[in-house]
Amino acid sequence: MNVNLGTVLDNFIAELLNTGLYQSQSEVVREGLRLLKEREDLKNLRLVELRKEIAIGSEQADRGEFVDGEEAFAEIRRRSAGRKLSKG
């Protein structure tokens, strides 16, 4: 595979090779791709968890188990203002 990374990334790879931490350009690119895959896997796991939480919340709302949004945010603002006053 032949990939044009551009000057900035070419220079970055050269800098990493100069540190001695990597032995080849391929090693640097593999490490970068491994980290990208790890990040994508984590993002996908978080998305699955978020969807589960949304489903739970939706089921609770269908059963009438929810709080009024305006009241909840007003309470959060009151608590936040109280903390600010106690710090000041």
Backbone as a chain_set.jsonl record, in Angstrom:
{"seq": "MNVNLGTVLDNFIAELLNTGLYQSQSEVVREGLRLLKEREDLKNLRLVELRKEIAIGSEQADRGEFVDGEEAFAEIRRRSAGRKLSKG", "coords": {"N": [[0.847, -1.168, 0.0], [0.547, 2.182, -0.829], [0.755, 5.295, 0.555], [0.043, 8.718, 0.698], [0.965, 10.927, 3.056], [1.36, 13.577, 3.509], [3.237, 16.581, 4.203], [3.376, 17.441, 6.93], [2.667, 15.155, 8.495], [4.549, 13.348, 7.503], [6.896, 14.551, 8.436], [6.423, 14.355, 11.179], [6.475, 11.572, 11.563], [9.142, 11.134, 10.882], [10.38, 12.492, 12.988], [9.585, 10.872, 15.14], [10.883, 8.502, 14.465], [13.504, 9.348, 14.743], [13.72, 9.488, 17.495], [14.168, 6.953, 18.248], [12.297, 5.269, 19.286], [10.75, 3.919, 17.528], [11.256, 1.656, 14.835], [10.716, 1.703, 12.145], [8.884, 3.291, 9.445], [6.528, 1.956, 8.946], [6.037, 0.727, 11.387], [5.405, 2.938, 12.975], [3.065, 3.843, 11.695], [1.415, 1.58, 12.014], [1.127, 1.594, 14.812], [-0.237, 4.021, 15.131], [-2.619, 3.408, 13.752], [-3.511, 1.307, 15.325], [-4.1, 2.677, 17.697], [-6.122, 4.364, 16.736], [-8.067, 2.459, 16.059], [-8.581, 1.452, 18.622], [-9.697, 3.728, 19.809], [-11.993, 4.045, 18.227], [-13.309, 1.635, 18.814], [-13.838, 2.031, 21.541], [-15.502, 4.272, 21.351], [-17.663, 3.1, 20.032], [-18.498, 1.253, 21.984], [-19.323, 3.033, 23.982], [-21.444, 4.213, 22.636], [-23.214, 2.056, 22.409], [-23.778, 1.671, 25.13], [-24.969, 4.148, 25.7], [-27.249, 4.001, 24.094], [-28.56, 1.918, 25.423], [-29.095, 3.171, 27.883], [-30.788, 5.21, 27.002], [-32.935, 3.676, 26.105], [-33.783, 2.571, 28.538], [-34.553, 4.927, 29.868], [-36.61, 5.747, 28.175], [-38.455, 3.674, 28.512], [-39.019, 4.078, 31.223], [-40.208, 6.617, 31.098], [-42.46, 5.982, 29.594], [-43.847, 4.597, 31.51], [-44.506, 6.615, 33.136], [-42.607, 7.459, 34.905], [-40.907, 9.927, 35.512], [-39.335, 13.172, 35.814], [-40.264, 16.63, 35.895], [-38.749, 18.593, 33.476], [-38.148, 21.387, 33.566], [-38.426, 21.923, 36.298], [-36.423, 20.262, 37.335], [-34.066, 21.397, 36.215], [-34.232, 23.928, 37.362], [-33.833, 23.282, 40.039], [-31.21, 22.317, 39.904], [-29.888, 24.683, 39.188], [-30.411, 26.218, 41.502], [-28.981, 24.736, 43.449], [-26.399, 24.961, 42.412], [-26.009, 27.734, 42.564], [-26.094, 28.013, 45.337], [-23.766, 26.63, 46.084], [-21.843, 28.251, 44.952], [-22.161, 30.572, 46.469], [-21.418, 29.666, 48.992], [-18.739, 29.173, 48.638], [-17.692, 31.643, 48.107]], "CA": [[0.0, 0.0, 0.0], [1.3, 3.427, -0.917], [-0.111, 6.34, 1.096], [0.653, 10.04, 0.808], [0.527, 11.481, 4.329], [1.566, 15.017, 3.548], [4.493, 17.029, 4.817], [3.3, 17.505, 8.396], [2.719, 13.805, 9.061], [5.857, 12.784, 7.147], [7.869, 15.109, 9.391], [6.134, 13.786, 12.49], [7.003, 10.207, 11.55], [10.611, 11.24, 10.91], [10.754, 12.855, 14.364], [9.42, 9.683, 15.98], [11.967, 7.569, 14.126], [14.745, 9.893, 15.31], [13.768, 9.237, 18.935], [14.575, 5.571, 18.473], [11.189, 4.48, 19.829], [10.216, 3.126, 16.429], [12.316, 1.216, 13.931], [10.35, 1.906, 10.738], [7.671, 4.062, 9.195], [5.398, 1.026, 9.078], [5.789, 0.533, 12.812], [4.722, 4.146, 13.446], [1.719, 3.848, 11.124], [0.662, 0.511, 12.676], [0.795, 2.071, 16.156], [-1.281, 5.02, 14.962], [-3.859, 2.731, 13.38], [-3.96, 0.554, 16.499], [-4.716, 3.648, 18.595], [-7.367, 4.794, 16.11], [-9.019, 1.361, 16.229], [-8.93, 1.434, 20.04], [-10.587, 4.865, 20.039], [-13.267, 3.734, 17.574], [-13.947, 0.572, 19.599], [-14.34, 2.658, 22.761], [-16.635, 5.105, 20.946], [-18.784, 2.201, 19.753], [-18.98, 0.742, 23.274], [-20.061, 4.121, 24.628], [-22.691, 4.379, 21.904], [-24.083, 0.952, 22.815], [-24.23, 1.974, 26.489], [-25.878, 5.285, 25.618], [-28.52, 3.497, 23.56], [-29.204, 1.168, 26.51], [-29.601, 4.153, 28.845], [-31.933, 5.872, 26.372], [-34.043, 2.715, 26.121], [-34.268, 2.509, 29.921], [-35.264, 6.176, 30.123], [-37.839, 5.736, 27.392], [-39.375, 2.765, 29.206], [-39.45, 4.748, 32.458], [-41.13, 7.691, 30.716], [-43.72, 5.342, 29.192], [-44.535, 4.211, 32.751], [-44.788, 7.835, 33.892], [-41.548, 7.635, 35.903], [-39.98, 10.979, 35.094], [-39.492, 14.451, 36.51], [-40.438, 17.778, 35.024], [-37.441, 19.122, 33.092], [-37.956, 22.757, 34.061], [-38.218, 21.832, 37.748], [-35.114, 19.643, 37.572], [-33.025, 22.379, 35.928], [-34.318, 24.99, 38.374], [-33.18, 22.747, 41.243], [-29.764, 22.293, 39.633], [-29.416, 26.074, 39.262], [-30.43, 26.622, 42.924], [-27.86, 24.078, 44.128], [-25.165, 25.56, 41.902], [-25.891, 29.079, 43.151], [-25.771, 27.825, 46.752], [-22.355, 26.248, 46.21], [-21.042, 29.432, 44.631], [-22.236, 31.478, 47.606], [-20.663, 29.099, 50.121], [-17.305, 29.272, 48.316], [-17.3, 33.048, 48.012]], "C": [[0.898, 1.238, 0.0], [0.369, 4.554, -0.501], [0.665, 7.643, 1.175], [0.098, 10.704, 2.065], [0.631, 12.993, 4.393], [2.802, 15.371, 4.366], [4.46, 16.972, 6.337], [3.437, 16.118, 9.009], [4.025, 13.095, 8.703], [6.927, 13.265, 8.128], [7.669, 14.535, 10.788], [6.688, 12.366, 12.595], [8.524, 10.232, 11.615], [11.098, 11.591, 12.316], [10.657, 11.647, 15.29], [10.516, 8.659, 15.707], [13.285, 8.036, 14.729], [14.852, 9.662, 16.812], [14.26, 7.829, 19.24], [13.475, 4.692, 19.037], [10.585, 3.556, 18.78], [11.348, 2.822, 15.46], [12.003, 1.482, 12.466], [9.093, 2.765, 10.644], [6.438, 3.178, 9.384], [5.034, 0.811, 10.54], [5.028, 1.729, 13.391], [3.277, 4.146, 12.967], [0.861, 2.77, 11.776], [0.231, 0.946, 14.069], [-0.321, 3.112, 16.088], [-2.621, 4.391, 14.631], [-4.413, 1.91, 14.538], [-4.67, 1.492, 17.476], [-6.043, 4.151, 18.045], [-8.439, 3.722, 16.265], [-9.5, 1.29, 17.67], [-9.931, 2.546, 20.353], [-11.964, 4.596, 19.433], [-14.029, 2.651, 18.339], [-14.563, 1.149, 20.867], [-15.557, 3.524, 22.446], [-17.865, 4.237, 20.69], [-19.358, 1.602, 21.029], [-19.808, 1.8, 24.0], [-21.407, 4.339, 23.955], [-23.689, 3.287, 22.276], [-24.645, 1.222, 24.209], [-25.229, 3.123, 26.501], [-27.243, 4.843, 25.11], [-29.285, 2.693, 24.609], [-29.834, 2.128, 27.512], [-30.82, 4.882, 28.293], [-33.144, 4.951, 26.396], [-34.643, 2.605, 27.517], [-35.087, 3.756, 30.243], [-36.587, 6.242, 29.388], [-38.891, 4.842, 28.049], [-39.896, 3.396, 30.486], [-40.459, 5.851, 32.143], [-42.477, 7.11, 30.311], [-44.541, 4.922, 30.41], [-44.877, 5.433, 33.605], [-43.754, 8.126, 34.967], [-40.537, 8.668, 35.406], [-40.245, 12.227, 35.899], [-39.659, 15.55, 35.472], [-39.077, 18.409, 34.749], [-37.17, 20.498, 33.638], [-37.696, 22.753, 35.561], [-36.834, 21.275, 38.064], [-33.995, 20.647, 37.328], [-33.051, 23.537, 36.912], [-33.631, 24.54, 39.657], [-31.664, 22.71, 41.072], [-29.193, 23.694, 39.744], [-29.379, 26.563, 40.709], [-29.239, 26.014, 43.667], [-26.526, 24.688, 43.702], [-24.945, 26.939, 42.505], [-25.524, 28.98, 44.619], [-24.309, 27.46, 46.963], [-21.454, 27.445, 45.933], [-21.02, 30.414, 45.794], [-21.392, 30.975, 48.777], [-19.159, 29.15, 49.887], [-16.813, 30.712, 48.403], [-17.24, 33.71, 49.301]], "O": [[1.879, 1.315, 0.74], [-0.679, 4.759, -1.115], [1.798, 7.676, 1.655], [-1.092, 11.01, 2.138], [0.029, 13.616, 5.268], [3.331, 14.552, 5.117], [5.413, 16.507, 6.964], [4.227, 15.919, 9.932], [4.552, 12.326, 9.507], [7.758, 12.483, 8.59], [8.638, 14.262, 11.497], [7.298, 12.005, 13.601], [9.127, 9.431, 12.329], [12.104, 11.056, 12.782], [11.535, 11.423, 16.123], [11.016, 8.023, 16.634], [14.091, 7.22, 15.175], [15.958, 9.642, 17.353], [14.712, 7.545, 20.349], [13.685, 3.498, 19.248], [9.983, 2.535, 19.111], [12.272, 3.617, 15.287], [12.907, 1.49, 11.63], [8.353, 2.941, 11.612], [5.426, 3.622, 9.925], [3.856, 0.723, 10.886], [4.117, 1.556, 14.2], [2.364, 4.419, 13.746], [-0.31, 3.016, 12.065], [-0.906, 0.697, 14.471], [-1.246, 3.085, 16.899], [-3.65, 4.797, 15.172], [-5.627, 1.821, 14.72], [-5.719, 1.146, 18.02], [-6.992, 4.345, 18.804], [-9.591, 4.034, 16.567], [-10.689, 1.092, 17.92], [-10.9, 2.326, 21.079], [-12.985, 4.886, 20.057], [-15.247, 2.736, 18.495], [-15.686, 0.796, 21.229], [-16.536, 3.512, 23.193], [-18.976, 4.594, 21.083], [-20.575, 1.456, 21.149], [-20.861, 1.5, 24.561], [-22.4, 4.619, 24.626], [-24.877, 3.562, 22.442], [-25.836, 1.03, 24.451], [-26.222, 3.079, 27.227], [-28.273, 5.263, 25.637], [-30.511, 2.771, 24.681], [-30.971, 1.928, 27.941], [-31.775, 5.144, 29.025], [-34.258, 5.396, 26.676], [-35.863, 2.552, 27.67], [-36.174, 3.665, 30.814], [-37.576, 6.742, 29.924], [-40.064, 5.205, 28.132], [-41.078, 3.269, 30.806], [-41.456, 5.999, 32.849], [-43.521, 7.672, 30.641], [-45.771, 4.893, 30.359], [-45.471, 5.297, 34.675], [-43.992, 8.952, 35.848], [-39.452, 8.32, 34.94], [-41.26, 12.33, 36.587], [-39.245, 15.409, 34.321], [-38.336, 18.724, 35.68], [-36.072, 20.761, 34.128], [-36.841, 23.495, 36.046], [-36.153, 21.768, 38.964], [-33.072, 20.749, 38.135], [-31.999, 24.073, 37.262], [-32.928, 25.325, 40.294], [-30.924, 23.039, 41.999], [-28.128, 23.883, 40.33], [-28.434, 27.243, 41.11], [-28.565, 26.706, 44.431], [-25.638, 24.904, 44.527], [-23.833, 27.276, 42.911], [-24.723, 29.779, 45.106], [-23.681, 27.929, 47.913], [-20.431, 27.631, 46.593], [-19.988, 31.021, 46.078], [-20.736, 31.758, 49.464], [-18.386, 29.169, 50.845], [-15.654, 30.962, 48.733], [-16.922, 34.897, 49.371]]}, "num_chains": 1, "name": "protein.A"}
